[in-house]
């Protein structure tokens, strides 16, 4: 079965051809020249273990070629690929005492190897004759790297400085962080008097304060729930999903005052958590999630956010549990379904991943991220035609996908 948007045109199927064989090269350099060139043996995949071994080779190369650099301190710039952000890699860098240069995601224009070194290397290779085997290619590339003068590499570093200063995304995360903190201060100004109500006695407190499950029903009425059936189904599965927050529930008391105000603060804390996570400040993100939990531990949004933290740390089993709990409480939460499908994919459960993402596509066929993730899963299953259709649908849907969901627009004018 091919999944397409209802308005999708008929897809033209192109003949598949084998891609040209490639040799992967990892190169480290500084303003003075090449430090290390490492070729990945054909048939092997770059993973965290291999990258950690490459970093150890780099450390030995620095000891031999740059006397005193290890003592003065090393600042390493690499992109956000999974081998580079794995916990094993982070442990090795901590062991070395190396500092990481901040690299915004999806920013090849801020990677000197991409915009400077490889750009000139491609020109060299395009003008070269065909190579008879891998050894000839590796020898030629190595010779080219070492033939470049120190001024060539110094220019690449100087270009990075000017490009980073002009990049709007380099401080975008911190601007968002400032805005979210301002939102928290604004909430305090608007609602603190209403939420600091001291009730005269416990009986009045009990009569005026809704139960946790009444608050849960209010929280479930946000814009990502689409039917009353979802409410009843979720309520019947709440107990299953609360294993990790049972201790919080024992001491949980709904906050006094308008519950809408507290739910707004919960959303601000979770927004802060997401921003901190994008800035790779995991401890700060975790602290924000804890603040949100103290307001309402039953929120599927909190479980989803915890899942994102575990996913970032590549703790996929823990992430899977969090996303499953979020879906158990709100089966129509699209983002939880999308990430749960990806986690199944990472854990090797491809059919479970496919089923989860198809469920998400049935709930919201206009989400381009669902179609993209489904395409990745189907590609790993070898179903290339169907995967291609999913990717094409993702592109078509993304064109008409609003930056702000239409269901959220009325909130702006409240």
C-alpha atoms as a printed R data frame, in Angstrom:
    type eleno elety resid chain resno       x      y       z
1   ATOM     1    CA   UNK     A     1   0.000  0.000   0.000
2   ATOM     2    CA   UNK     A     2   1.284  3.452  -0.889
3   ATOM     3    CA   UNK     A     3   0.464  6.276   1.529
4   ATOM     4    CA   UNK     A     4  -0.097  9.607  -0.160
5   ATOM     5    CA   UNK     A     5  -1.885 12.847   0.574
6   ATOM     6    CA   UNK     A     6  -5.364 13.008  -0.952
7   ATOM     7    CA   UNK     A     7  -4.224 15.757  -3.323
8   ATOM     8    CA   UNK     A     8  -0.905 14.141  -4.215
9   ATOM     9    CA   UNK     A     9  -0.203 13.851  -7.960
10  ATOM    10    CA   UNK     A    10   0.614 10.480  -9.469
11  ATOM    11    CA   UNK     A    11   4.247  9.729  -8.770
12  ATOM    12    CA   UNK     A    12   6.622  9.027 -11.629
13  ATOM    13    CA   UNK     A    13   8.855  6.075 -10.828
14  ATOM    14    CA   UNK     A    14  12.436  6.428 -11.935
15  ATOM    15    CA   UNK     A    15  14.795  3.605 -12.679
16  ATOM    16    CA   UNK     A    16  17.068  2.894  -9.730
17  ATOM    17    CA   UNK     A    17  20.814  2.762 -10.348
18  ATOM    18    CA   UNK     A    18  23.646  1.797  -8.066
19  ATOM    19    CA   UNK     A    19  25.465  4.755  -6.534
20  ATOM    20    CA   UNK     A    20  29.182  5.276  -7.039
21  ATOM    21    CA   UNK     A    21  31.302  3.619  -4.376
22  ATOM    22    CA   UNK     A    22  32.625  6.072  -1.818
23  ATOM    23    CA   UNK     A    23  35.521  6.238   0.636
24  ATOM    24    CA   UNK     A    24  34.897  8.152   3.880
25  ATOM    25    CA   UNK     A    25  37.639 10.463   5.057
26  ATOM    26    CA   UNK     A    26  37.812 12.161   8.466
27  ATOM    27    CA   UNK     A    27  40.252 15.066   8.642
28  ATOM    28    CA   UNK     A    28  41.286 17.290  11.558
29  ATOM    29    CA   UNK     A    29  43.172 20.519  10.997
30  ATOM    30    CA   UNK     A    30  43.963 23.854  12.593
31  ATOM    31    CA   UNK     A    31  45.237 27.189  11.325
32  ATOM    32    CA   UNK     A    32  48.736 25.765  10.792
33  ATOM    33    CA   UNK     A    33  47.763 22.723   8.741
34  ATOM    34    CA   UNK     A    34  46.716 19.085   8.885
35  ATOM    35    CA   UNK     A    35  46.683 17.234  12.207
36  ATOM    36    CA   UNK     A    36  45.155 13.887  11.272
37  ATOM    37    CA   UNK     A    37  43.720 12.155   8.187
38  ATOM    38    CA   UNK     A    38  41.767  8.965   8.871
39  ATOM    39    CA   UNK     A    39  40.085  6.820   6.200
40  ATOM    40    CA   UNK     A    40  37.227  4.526   7.183
41  ATOM    41    CA   UNK     A    41  37.719  0.988   5.832
42  ATOM    42    CA   UNK     A    42  35.177  0.073   3.175
43  ATOM    43    CA   UNK     A    43  32.179 -1.774   4.585
44  ATOM    44    CA   UNK     A    44  32.477 -0.214   8.040
45  ATOM    45    CA   UNK     A    45  30.146  2.425   9.505
46  ATOM    46    CA   UNK     A    46  31.201  5.476  11.468
47  ATOM    47    CA   UNK     A    47  29.835  4.993  14.979
48  ATOM    48    CA   UNK     A    48  30.653  6.314  18.430
49  ATOM    49    CA   UNK     A    49  33.282  3.645  19.152
50  ATOM    50    CA   UNK     A    50  35.143  4.305  15.908
51  ATOM    51    CA   UNK     A    51  34.934  8.064  16.391
52  ATOM    52    CA   UNK     A    52  36.302  7.793  19.950
53  ATOM    53    CA   UNK     A    53  39.254  5.803  18.617
54  ATOM    54    CA   UNK     A    54  39.798  8.510  15.977
55  ATOM    55    CA   UNK     A    55  39.833 11.154  18.727
56  ATOM    56    CA   UNK     A    56  42.522  9.194  20.567
57  ATOM    57    CA   UNK     A    57  44.574  9.162  17.345
58  ATOM    58    CA   UNK     A    58  44.030 12.918  17.109
59  ATOM    59    CA   UNK     A    59  45.312 13.432  20.649
60  ATOM    60    CA   UNK     A    60  48.501 11.520  19.835
61  ATOM    61    CA   UNK     A    61  48.904 13.548  16.623
62  ATOM    62    CA   UNK     A    62  48.586 16.818  18.566
63  ATOM    63    CA   UNK     A    63  51.229 15.615  21.050
64  ATOM    64    CA   UNK     A    64  53.613 14.950  18.160
65  ATOM    65    CA   UNK     A    65  52.853 17.933  15.904
66  ATOM    66    CA   UNK     A    66  51.785 20.761  18.246
67  ATOM    67    CA   UNK     A    67  53.962 20.815  21.314
68  ATOM    68    CA   UNK     A    68  52.231 22.599  24.184
69  ATOM    69    CA   UNK     A    69  48.765 22.676  22.596
70  ATOM    70    CA   UNK     A    70  47.321 20.060  24.960
71  ATOM    71    CA   UNK     A    71  48.548 22.086  27.921
72  ATOM    72    CA   UNK     A    72  47.212 25.356  26.538
73  ATOM    73    CA   UNK     A    73  43.832 23.795  25.799
74  ATOM    74    CA   UNK     A    74  42.049 22.361  22.764
75  ATOM    75    CA   UNK     A    75  38.802 23.734  21.315
76  ATOM    76    CA   UNK     A    76  37.189 21.157  19.009
77  ATOM    77    CA   UNK     A    77  34.630 21.990  16.333
78  ATOM    78    CA   UNK     A    78  32.578 19.158  14.871
79  ATOM    79    CA   UNK     A    79  28.963 18.940  13.736
80  ATOM    80    CA   UNK     A    80  26.019 17.372  15.590
81  ATOM    81    CA   UNK     A    81  26.130 13.924  13.990
82  ATOM    82    CA   UNK     A    82  25.117 11.058  16.260
83  ATOM    83    CA   UNK     A    83  28.674  9.680  16.704
84  ATOM    84    CA   UNK     A    84  29.781 13.183  17.752
85  ATOM    85    CA   UNK     A    85  27.032 13.656  20.362
86  ATOM    86    CA   UNK     A    86  27.042 10.120  21.814
87  ATOM    87    CA   UNK     A    87  27.708  9.763  25.530
88  ATOM    88    CA   UNK     A    88  30.877  7.740  24.792
89  ATOM    89    CA   UNK     A    89  32.243 10.644  22.760
90  ATOM    90    CA   UNK     A    90  31.290 13.116  25.489
91  ATOM    91    CA   UNK     A    91  33.101 10.942  28.047
92  ATOM    92    CA   UNK     A    92  36.284 10.875  25.942
93  ATOM    93    CA   UNK     A    93  36.221 14.651  25.444
94  ATOM    94    CA   UNK     A    94  35.716 15.131  29.187
95  ATOM    95    CA   UNK     A    95  38.634 12.788  29.850
96  ATOM    96    CA   UNK     A    96  40.817 14.865  27.508
97  ATOM    97    CA   UNK     A    97  39.616 18.150  28.999
98  ATOM    98    CA   UNK     A    98  38.768 19.497  25.544
99  ATOM    99    CA   UNK     A    99  36.269 22.311  25.017
100 ATOM   100    CA   UNK     A   100  33.592 22.081  22.328
101 ATOM   101    CA   UNK     A   101  32.967 25.016  20.005
102 ATOM   102    CA   UNK     A   102  29.206 25.630  19.728
103 ATOM   103    CA   UNK     A   103  27.891 24.462  16.358
104 ATOM   104    CA   UNK     A   104  24.208 25.191  15.549
105 ATOM   105    CA   UNK     A   105  22.377 22.162  14.054
106 ATOM   106    CA   UNK     A   106  22.137 21.843  10.264
107 ATOM   107    CA   UNK     A   107  24.714 24.575   9.654
108 ATOM   108    CA   UNK     A   108  27.259 23.400   7.062
109 ATOM   109    CA   UNK     A   109  27.927 27.091   6.393
110 ATOM   110    CA   UNK     A   110  29.582 27.164   9.846
111 ATOM   111    CA   UNK     A   111  31.789 24.109   9.264
112 ATOM   112    CA   UNK     A   112  35.182 25.185   7.863
113 ATOM   113    CA   UNK     A   113  35.815 21.756   6.381
114 ATOM   114    CA   UNK     A   114  32.606 22.086   4.342
115 ATOM   115    CA   UNK     A   115  32.748 25.704   3.177
116 ATOM   116    CA   UNK     A   116  36.535 25.895   2.728
117 ATOM   117    CA   UNK     A   117  38.652 22.731   2.654
118 ATOM   118    CA   UNK     A   118  36.258 20.284   0.966
119 ATOM   119    CA   UNK     A   119  35.145 22.937  -1.504
120 ATOM   120    CA   UNK     A   120  38.695 23.152  -2.875
121 ATOM   121    CA   UNK     A   121  39.199 19.385  -2.560
122 ATOM   122    CA   UNK     A   122  36.156 18.758  -4.778
123 ATOM   123    CA   UNK     A   123  37.629 21.029  -7.463
124 ATOM   124    CA   UNK     A   124  40.869 19.065  -7.309
125 ATOM   125    CA   UNK     A   125  39.111 15.698  -7.563
126 ATOM   126    CA   UNK     A   126  36.854 16.835 -10.422
127 ATOM   127    CA   UNK     A   127  39.899 17.842 -12.448
128 ATOM   128    CA   UNK     A   128  41.797 14.618 -11.674
129 ATOM   129    CA   UNK     A   129  41.825 11.455 -13.711
130 ATOM   130    CA   UNK     A   130  39.861  8.420 -12.554
131 ATOM   131    CA   UNK     A   131  41.515  6.368  -9.823
132 ATOM   132    CA   UNK     A   132  42.140  2.675 -10.300
133 ATOM   133    CA   UNK     A   133  41.481  1.674  -6.693
134 ATOM   134    CA   UNK     A   134  40.892  3.028  -3.193
135 ATOM   135    CA   UNK     A   135  44.593  3.184  -2.386
136 ATOM   136    CA   UNK     A   136  45.292  5.521  -5.307
137 ATOM   137    CA   UNK     A   137  42.444  7.773  -4.237
138 ATOM   138    CA   UNK     A   138  43.553  7.910  -0.593
139 ATOM   139    CA   UNK     A   139  47.159  8.590  -1.569
140 ATOM   140    CA   UNK     A   140  46.127 11.428  -3.884
141 ATOM   141    CA   UNK     A   141  43.833 13.025  -1.293
142 ATOM   142    CA   UNK     A   142  46.453 12.760   1.446
143 ATOM   143    CA   UNK     A   143  49.067 14.350  -0.808
144 ATOM   144    CA   UNK     A   144  46.677 17.208  -1.654
145 ATOM   145    CA   UNK     A   145  45.935 17.940   2.029
146 ATOM   146    CA   UNK     A   146  49.635 18.132   2.888
147 ATOM   147    CA   UNK     A   147  50.462 20.246  -0.182
148 ATOM   148    CA   UNK     A   148  48.330 23.167   1.011
149 ATOM   149    CA   UNK     A   149  50.253 25.986   2.705
150 ATOM   150    CA   UNK     A   150  49.529 27.121   6.257
151 ATOM   151    CA   UNK     A   151  47.953 30.294   4.852
152 ATOM   152    CA   UNK     A   152  45.264 28.145   3.182
153 ATOM   153    CA   UNK     A   153  44.124 26.670   6.502
154 ATOM   154    CA   UNK     A   154  44.440 29.997   8.310
155 ATOM   155    CA   UNK     A   155  42.016 31.564   5.812
156 ATOM   156    CA   UNK     A   156  39.462 28.867   6.663
157 ATOM   157    CA   UNK     A   157  39.596 29.759  10.358
158 ATOM   158    CA   UNK     A   158  39.312 33.467   9.602
159 ATOM   159    CA   UNK     A   159  36.240 32.818   7.426
160 ATOM   160    CA   UNK     A   160  34.625 30.915  10.303
161 ATOM   161    CA   UNK     A   161  34.880 33.971  12.568
162 ATOM   162    CA   UNK     A   162  33.130 36.275  10.109
163 ATOM   163    CA   UNK     A   163  30.491 33.673   9.182
164 ATOM   164    CA   UNK     A   164  29.662 32.891  12.809
165 ATOM   165    CA   UNK     A   165  29.211 36.566  13.641
166 ATOM   166    CA   UNK     A   166  26.733 36.947  10.745
167 ATOM   167    CA   UNK     A   167  24.770 33.735  11.391
168 ATOM   168    CA   UNK     A   168  21.324 34.557  12.856
169 ATOM   169    CA   UNK     A   169  20.968 31.090  14.370
170 ATOM   170    CA   UNK     A   170  24.141 31.389  16.434
171 ATOM   171    CA   UNK     A   171  22.333 33.424  19.094
172 ATOM   172    CA   UNK     A   172  18.762 32.482  18.169
173 ATOM   173    CA   UNK     A   173  18.546 29.926  20.962
174 ATOM   174    CA   UNK     A   174  19.629 32.479  23.536
175 ATOM   175    CA   UNK     A   175  17.138 35.016  22.186
176 ATOM   176    CA   UNK     A   176  14.398 32.399  22.566
177 ATOM   177    CA   UNK     A   177  15.630 31.690  26.085
178 ATOM   178    CA   UNK     A   178  15.410 35.388  26.962
179 ATOM   179    CA   UNK     A   179  11.861 35.534  25.543
180 ATOM   180    CA   UNK     A   180  10.724 32.472  27.510
181 ATOM   181    CA   UNK     A   181  12.159 33.883  30.730
182 ATOM   182    CA   UNK     A   182  10.334 37.128  30.021
183 ATOM   183    CA   UNK     A   183   7.129 35.115  29.587
184 ATOM   184    CA   UNK     A   184   7.690 33.599  33.041
185 ATOM   185    CA   UNK     A   185   8.153 37.054  34.564
186 ATOM   186    CA   UNK     A   186   5.034 38.279  32.771
187 ATOM   187    CA   UNK     A   187   3.055 35.330  34.158
188 ATOM   188    CA   UNK     A   188   4.137 36.299  37.668
189 ATOM   189    CA   UNK     A   189   2.943 39.861  37.102
190 ATOM   190    CA   UNK     A   190  -0.427 38.802  35.709
191 ATOM   191    CA   UNK     A   191  -1.363 35.814  37.843
192 ATOM   192    CA   UNK     A   192   0.610 35.817  41.088
193 ATOM   193    CA   UNK     A   193  -2.113 37.638  43.041
194 ATOM   194    CA   UNK     A   194  -4.791 35.262  41.747
195 ATOM   195    CA   UNK     A   195  -2.801 32.112  42.546
196 ATOM   196    CA   UNK     A   196  -1.602 33.098  46.029
197 ATOM   197    CA   UNK     A   197  -5.030 32.602  47.557
198 ATOM   198    CA   UNK     A   198  -4.921 31.376  51.156
199 ATOM   199    CA   UNK     A   199  -8.071 29.443  51.976
200 ATOM   200    CA   UNK     A   200  -9.350 29.843  55.572
201 ATOM   201    CA   UNK     A   201  -9.677 26.147  56.396
202 ATOM   202    CA   UNK     A   202  -9.225 22.688  54.939
203 ATOM   203    CA   UNK     A   203 -12.947 22.152  54.336
204 ATOM   204    CA   UNK     A   204 -13.113 25.195  52.071
205 ATOM   205    CA   UNK     A   205  -9.938 24.085  50.380
206 ATOM   206    CA   UNK     A   206 -11.464 20.698  49.668
207 ATOM   207    CA   UNK     A   207 -14.658 22.194  48.309
208 ATOM   208    CA   UNK     A   208 -12.972 24.740  46.049
209 ATOM   209    CA   UNK     A   209 -10.103 22.617  44.772
210 ATOM   210    CA   UNK     A   210 -10.703 20.110  42.018
211 ATOM   211    CA   UNK     A   211  -9.320 16.612  42.221
212 ATOM   212    CA   UNK     A   212  -6.246 15.627  40.285
213 ATOM   213    CA   UNK     A   213  -8.375 13.746  37.775
214 ATOM   214    CA   UNK     A   214 -10.579 16.802  37.214
215 ATOM   215    CA   UNK     A   215  -7.428 18.800  36.522
216 ATOM   216    CA   UNK     A   216  -6.274 16.020  34.234
217 ATOM   217    CA   UNK     A   217  -9.489 16.354  32.217
218 ATOM   218    CA   UNK     A   218  -8.876 20.103  31.893
219 ATOM   219    CA   UNK     A   219  -5.307 19.539  30.757
220 ATOM   220    CA   UNK     A   220  -6.461 16.980  28.224
221 ATOM   221    CA   UNK     A   221  -8.717 19.541  26.584
222 ATOM   222    CA   UNK     A   222  -5.813 21.234  24.824
223 ATOM   223    CA   UNK     A   223  -5.627 21.491  21.076
224 ATOM   224    CA   UNK     A   224  -3.835 18.195  20.452
225 ATOM   225    CA   UNK     A   225  -6.834 16.094  21.605
226 ATOM   226    CA   UNK     A   226  -9.396 15.607  18.884
227 ATOM   227    CA   UNK     A   227 -12.224 13.554  20.353
228 ATOM   228    CA   UNK     A   228 -14.123 12.627  23.498
229 ATOM   229    CA   UNK     A   229 -13.216  9.029  22.789
230 ATOM   230    CA   UNK     A   230  -9.566  9.930  23.358
231 ATOM   231    CA   UNK     A   231 -10.479 11.273  26.801
232 ATOM   232    CA   UNK     A   232 -12.279  8.119  27.912
233 ATOM   233    CA   UNK     A   233  -9.630  5.834  26.440
234 ATOM   234    CA   UNK     A   234  -6.822  7.803  28.051
235 ATOM   235    CA   UNK     A   235  -8.545  7.920  31.441
236 ATOM   236    CA   UNK     A   236  -8.825  4.136  31.481
237 ATOM   237    CA   UNK     A   237  -5.076  3.838  30.925
238 ATOM   238    CA   UNK     A   238  -3.847  6.550  33.273
239 ATOM   239    CA   UNK     A   239  -2.936  4.124  36.047
240 ATOM   240    CA   UNK     A   240  -0.682  2.152  33.702
241 ATOM   241    CA   UNK     A   241   1.178  5.280  32.642
242 ATOM   242    CA   UNK     A   242   1.771  6.650  36.135
243 ATOM   243    CA   UNK     A   243   4.366  4.199  37.401
244 ATOM   244    CA   UNK     A   244   7.181  6.746  37.223
245 ATOM   245    CA   UNK     A   245   5.193  9.586  38.816
246 ATOM   246    CA   UNK     A   246   3.488  7.627  41.592
247 ATOM   247    CA   UNK     A   247   5.671  9.207  44.262
248 ATOM   248    CA   UNK     A   248   4.776 12.682  43.008
249 ATOM   249    CA   UNK     A   249   1.060 11.924  43.153
250 ATOM   250    CA   UNK     A   250   1.191 10.934  46.821
251 ATOM   251    CA   UNK     A   251   2.040 14.512  47.781
252 ATOM   252    CA   UNK     A   252   0.324 16.282  44.889
253 ATOM   253    CA   UNK     A   253  -2.252 18.965  45.637
254 ATOM   254    CA   UNK     A   254  -3.778 21.084  42.868
255 ATOM   255    CA   UNK     A   255  -2.643 24.692  43.071
256 ATOM   256    CA   UNK     A   256  -5.116 27.328  44.307
257 ATOM   257    CA   UNK     A   257  -6.579 29.841  41.924
258 ATOM   258    CA   UNK     A   258  -7.472 29.553  38.206
259 ATOM   259    CA   UNK     A   259  -6.199 26.248  36.830
260 ATOM   260    CA   UNK     A   260  -5.850 27.837  33.374
261 ATOM   261    CA   UNK     A   261  -3.126 30.072  34.820
262 ATOM   262    CA   UNK     A   262  -1.218 27.106  36.220
263 ATOM   263    CA   UNK     A   263  -1.488 25.217  32.947
264 ATOM   264    CA   UNK     A   264  -0.072 28.271  31.204
265 ATOM   265    CA   UNK     A   265   2.909 28.273  33.577
266 ATOM   266    CA   UNK     A   266   3.387 24.556  32.943
267 ATOM   267    CA   UNK     A   267   3.601 25.257  29.207
268 ATOM   268    CA   UNK     A   268   6.179 27.992  29.800
269 ATOM   269    CA   UNK     A   269   8.362 25.664  31.890
270 ATOM   270    CA   UNK     A   270   8.201 23.013  29.169
271 ATOM   271    CA   UNK     A   271   9.041 25.605  26.522
272 ATOM   272    CA   UNK     A   272  12.086 26.584  28.588
273 ATOM   273    CA   UNK     A   273  13.049 22.912  28.869
274 ATOM   274    CA   UNK     A   274  12.877 22.507  25.093
275 ATOM   275    CA   UNK     A   275  15.014 25.610  24.523
276 ATOM   276    CA   UNK     A   276  17.617 24.503  27.068
277 ATOM   277    CA   UNK     A   277  17.755 21.082  25.411
278 ATOM   278    CA   UNK     A   278  18.327 22.712  22.009
279 ATOM   279    CA   UNK     A   279  21.233 24.590  23.621
280 ATOM   280    CA   UNK     A   280  22.575 21.267  24.973
281 ATOM   281    CA   UNK     A   281  22.034 22.352  28.593
282 ATOM   282    CA   UNK     A   282  20.499 19.090  29.766
283 ATOM   283    CA   UNK     A   283  20.636 19.770  33.516
284 ATOM   284    CA   UNK     A   284  18.761 23.067  33.082
285 ATOM   285    CA   UNK     A   285  16.166 21.347  30.883
286 ATOM   286    CA   UNK     A   286  15.687 18.665  33.532
287 ATOM   287    CA   UNK     A   287  15.209 21.311  36.229
288 ATOM   288    CA   UNK     A   288  12.488 22.998  34.146
289 ATOM   289    CA   UNK     A   289  10.722 19.669  33.671
290 ATOM   290    CA   UNK     A   290  10.813 19.184  37.438
291 ATOM   291    CA   UNK     A   291   9.160 22.569  37.931
292 ATOM   292    CA   UNK     A   292   6.408 21.589  35.486
293 ATOM   293    CA   UNK     A   293   5.974 18.260  37.274
294 ATOM   294    CA   UNK     A   294   5.351 20.043  40.566
295 ATOM   295    CA   UNK     A   295   2.399 21.811  38.923
296 ATOM   296    CA   UNK     A   296   0.820 18.768  37.319
297 ATOM   297    CA   UNK     A   297   2.653 15.396  37.209
298 ATOM   298    CA   UNK     A   298  -0.027 13.741  35.040
299 ATOM   299    CA   UNK     A   299   0.640 15.843  31.942
300 ATOM   300    CA   UNK     A   300   1.462 13.879  28.808
301 ATOM   301    CA   UNK     A   301   3.478 16.922  27.723
302 ATOM   302    CA   UNK     A   302   5.826 16.351  30.684
303 ATOM   303    CA   UNK     A   303   6.296 12.691  29.799
304 ATOM   304    CA   UNK     A   304   6.947 13.686  26.189
305 ATOM   305    CA   UNK     A   305   9.567 16.214  27.273
306 ATOM   306    CA   UNK     A   306  11.264 13.649  29.510
307 ATOM   307    CA   UNK     A   307  11.365 11.348  26.512
308 ATOM   308    CA   UNK     A   308  13.131 14.052  24.487
309 ATOM   309    CA   UNK     A   309  15.804 14.370  27.180
310 ATOM   310    CA   UNK     A   310  16.393 10.608  27.205
311 ATOM   311    CA   UNK     A   311  16.435 10.570  23.397
312 ATOM   312    CA   UNK     A   312  19.039 13.354  23.384
313 ATOM   313    CA   UNK     A   313  21.182 11.313  25.787
314 ATOM   314    CA   UNK     A   314  20.626  8.244  23.546
315 ATOM   315    CA   UNK     A   315  18.931  6.410  26.406
316 ATOM   316    CA   UNK     A   316  16.469  4.866  23.989
317 ATOM   317    CA   UNK     A   317  14.887  2.330  26.349
318 ATOM   318    CA   UNK     A   318  14.033  5.054  28.881
319 ATOM   319    CA   UNK     A   319  12.844  7.350  26.077
320 ATOM   320    CA   UNK     A   320  10.569  4.602  24.775
321 ATOM   321    CA   UNK     A   321   8.910  4.251  28.196
322 ATOM   322    CA   UNK     A   322   8.310  8.008  28.443
323 ATOM   323    CA   UNK     A   323   6.758  8.258  24.984
324 ATOM   324    CA   UNK     A   324   4.642  5.161  25.634
325 ATOM   325    CA   UNK     A   325   3.346  6.751  28.842
326 ATOM   326    CA   UNK     A   326   2.539  9.977  27.007
327 ATOM   327    CA   UNK     A   327   0.611  8.062  24.335
328 ATOM   328    CA   UNK     A   328  -1.167  5.999  27.019
329 ATOM   329    CA   UNK     A   329  -2.526  9.206  28.542
330 ATOM   330    CA   UNK     A   330  -3.224 10.956  25.225
331 ATOM   331    CA   UNK     A   331  -3.344  8.533  22.267
332 ATOM   332    CA   UNK     A   332  -3.682 11.430  19.814
333 ATOM   333    CA   UNK     A   333  -0.525 13.306  20.822
334 ATOM   334    CA   UNK     A   334   1.204 13.420  17.443
335 ATOM   335    CA   UNK     A   335   4.673 14.425  18.622
336 ATOM   336    CA   UNK     A   336   4.831 11.526  21.090
337 ATOM   337    CA   UNK     A   337   3.791  9.099  18.341
338 ATOM   338    CA   UNK     A   338   6.383 10.544  15.964
339 ATOM   339    CA   UNK     A   339   9.227 10.168  18.446
340 ATOM   340    CA   UNK     A   340   8.019  6.769  19.671
341 ATOM   341    CA   UNK     A   341   8.172  5.577  16.074
342 ATOM   342    CA   UNK     A   342  11.734  6.894  15.765
343 ATOM   343    CA   UNK     A   343  12.767  5.203  19.028
344 ATOM   344    CA   UNK     A   344  11.400  1.867  17.774
345 ATOM   345    CA   UNK     A   345  13.418  2.500  14.613
346 ATOM   346    CA   UNK     A   346  16.609  3.136  16.603
347 ATOM   347    CA   UNK     A   347  15.999  0.003  18.695
348 ATOM   348    CA   UNK     A   348  15.578 -2.135  15.573
349 ATOM   349    CA   UNK     A   349  11.811 -2.745  15.888
350 ATOM   350    CA   UNK     A   350  11.041 -1.561  12.376
351 ATOM   351    CA   UNK     A   351   7.533 -3.013  12.080
352 ATOM   352    CA   UNK     A   352   6.494 -1.449  15.389
353 ATOM   353    CA   UNK     A   353   7.958  1.827  14.160
354 ATOM   354    CA   UNK     A   354   5.997  1.553  10.915
355 ATOM   355    CA   UNK     A   355   2.719  0.806  12.732
356 ATOM   356    CA   UNK     A   356   3.196  3.696  15.184
357 ATOM   357    CA   UNK     A   357   3.931  6.196  12.425
358 ATOM   358    CA   UNK     A   358   1.029  4.987  10.291
359 ATOM   359    CA   UNK     A   359  -1.238  5.537  13.319
360 ATOM   360    CA   UNK     A   360   0.139  9.084  13.565
361 ATOM   361    CA   UNK     A   361  -0.494  9.630   9.841
362 ATOM   362    CA   UNK     A   362  -4.111  8.499  10.225
363 ATOM   363    CA   UNK     A   363  -4.642 10.955  13.093
364 ATOM   364    CA   UNK     A   364  -2.964 13.890  11.336
365 ATOM   365    CA   UNK     A   365  -2.185 13.281   7.651
366 ATOM   366    CA   UNK     A   366  -0.998 16.887   7.296
367 ATOM   367    CA   UNK     A   367   2.133 16.441   9.450
368 ATOM   368    CA   UNK     A   368   5.179 16.374   7.198
369 ATOM   369    CA   UNK     A   369   7.396 15.089  10.034
370 ATOM   370    CA   UNK     A   370   5.298 11.920  10.308
371 ATOM   371    CA   UNK     A   371   5.660 11.175   6.603
372 ATOM   372    CA   UNK     A   372   9.389 11.873   6.701
373 ATOM   373    CA   UNK     A   373   9.948  9.558   9.681
374 ATOM   374    CA   UNK     A   374   7.820  6.865   8.051
375 ATOM   375    CA   UNK     A   375   9.908  7.173   4.896
376 ATOM   376    CA   UNK     A   376  13.094  6.601   6.909
377 ATOM   377    CA   UNK     A   377  11.630  3.481   8.519
378 ATOM   378    CA   UNK     A   378  10.417  2.043   5.206
379 ATOM   379    CA   UNK     A   379  13.821  2.741   3.667
380 ATOM   380    CA   UNK     A   380  15.463  0.669   6.406
381 ATOM   381    CA   UNK     A   381  12.994 -2.134   5.588
382 ATOM   382    CA   UNK     A   382  14.059 -2.059   1.932
383 ATOM   383    CA   UNK     A   383  10.643 -0.816   0.715
384 ATOM   384    CA   UNK     A   384  12.189  1.915  -1.397
385 ATOM   385    CA   UNK     A   385   9.192  2.733  -3.635
386 ATOM   386    CA   UNK     A   386   6.878  3.247  -0.658
387 ATOM   387    CA   UNK     A   387   9.592  5.169   1.203
388 ATOM   388    CA   UNK     A   388  10.005  7.445  -1.818
389 ATOM   389    CA   UNK     A   389   6.263  8.130  -1.866
390 ATOM   390    CA   UNK     A   390   6.332  9.024   1.842
391 ATOM   391    CA   UNK     A   391   9.235 11.425   1.346
392 ATOM   392    CA   UNK     A   392   7.451 13.042  -1.596
393 ATOM   393    CA   UNK     A   393   4.295 13.425   0.486
394 ATOM   394    CA   UNK     A   394   6.363 15.003   3.271
395 ATOM   395    CA   UNK     A   395   7.678 17.607   0.832
396 ATOM   396    CA   UNK     A   396   4.223 18.360  -0.544
397 ATOM   397    CA   UNK     A   397   2.637 18.652   2.889
398 ATOM   398    CA   UNK     A   398   5.470 20.813   4.261
399 ATOM   399    CA   UNK     A   399   4.798 23.482   1.619
400 ATOM   400    CA   UNK     A   400   1.334 24.119   3.040
401 ATOM   401    CA   UNK     A   401   2.258 23.461   6.655
402 ATOM   402    CA   UNK     A   402   1.907 26.679   8.726
403 ATOM   403    CA   UNK     A   403   4.707 27.829  11.019
404 ATOM   404    CA   UNK     A   404   2.130 28.195  13.793
405 ATOM   405    CA   UNK     A   405  -0.615 25.517  13.930
406 ATOM   406    CA   UNK     A   406  -4.004 26.929  13.009
407 ATOM   407    CA   UNK     A   407  -5.450 25.513  16.241
408 ATOM   408    CA   UNK     A   408  -3.010 27.669  18.235
409 ATOM   409    CA   UNK     A   409  -3.811 30.981  16.515
410 ATOM   410    CA   UNK     A   410  -6.864 31.794  18.689
411 ATOM   411    CA   UNK     A   411  -4.667 31.500  21.798
412 ATOM   412    CA   UNK     A   412  -2.646 34.452  20.535
413 ATOM   413    CA   UNK     A   413  -5.675 36.708  20.817
414 ATOM   414    CA   UNK     A   414  -6.947 35.487  24.199
